[in-house]
């Protein structure tokens, strides 16, 4: 059975897996990431690829954070990987491994996994959004990621939801969705309000126990997420929206309300909105491999 290598490169960990035509992980390796630059990263990736590949491997999908330039085979912005912007990862890894290599944004990889073998596998057009440390997304049409001209398609975290907010955070526009409603942003805002929280889940729990400040934040989050999803639906008209990421562990506190608010914002013929919870546990590596296996699944 043919297989492909999927690699998910994060700021903390790197995962490399051999994935078969059924979307099943046959072998996976995990190691710590590096802040020693792209050459050291390539050294680590090459060793991991040698460990997981076999004679049936047809290609390597490399998922990395940041917008992707498909022509140059590089990421063009690197917030979490020191010195990696504009480094030719595709060319270098193809030379070292003698296998085809494709580079994909990490959120797009998760989107592709969910579209091929996850929650959206029965749909032709899937929009995936990750709600986690940041907010990102990807649009998959007939099991192919739509990247746009500059590799930014689907990156909804930079959509402005509070134009009155004056400060830019982490290369984002002032008032961007990610700056206000990501897990990191919720924790920051809660602490600014005097709440003792360690992660976004605490904010939802406090709201559920009646804390008025937390309740206000959660209601605002529900409405803003609904408006963002409604905007995506009106632009892309997907068969389904799939939500993933760490914040979905708290989905019982907000998902029903988001569905309801979203229905009120879209055209009647588009209701009810089909919002699904992500299913793939290792969406990064599976989605990266699906660059080569998507049409075979």
JODA-V216930 format. One record per helix or strand of 2 or more residues. SS is the DSSP state (@ for helix, = for strand). FROM is the first residue (numbers start at 0). TO is the last residue. If there is no record, write none. Layout:
# JODA-V216930
ss:SS from:FROM to:TO
ss:SS from:FROM to:TO
This chain:
# JODA-V216930
ss:= from:2 to:8
ss:= from:12 to:19
ss:= from:24 to:31
ss:@ from:37 to:51
ss:= from:56 to:63
ss:= from:67 to:68
ss:= from:73 to:74
ss:@ from:88 to:96
ss:= from:100 to:104
ss:@ from:105 to:116
ss:= from:124 to:130
ss:= from:134 to:140
ss:= from:143 to:145
ss:@ from:155 to:157
ss:@ from:176 to:180
ss:@ from:182 to:191
ss:@ from:199 to:207
ss:@ from:211 to:235
ss:= from:239 to:243
ss:@ from:245 to:252
ss:@ from:254 to:262
ss:@ from:267 to:269
ss:= from:274 to:276
ss:@ from:282 to:292
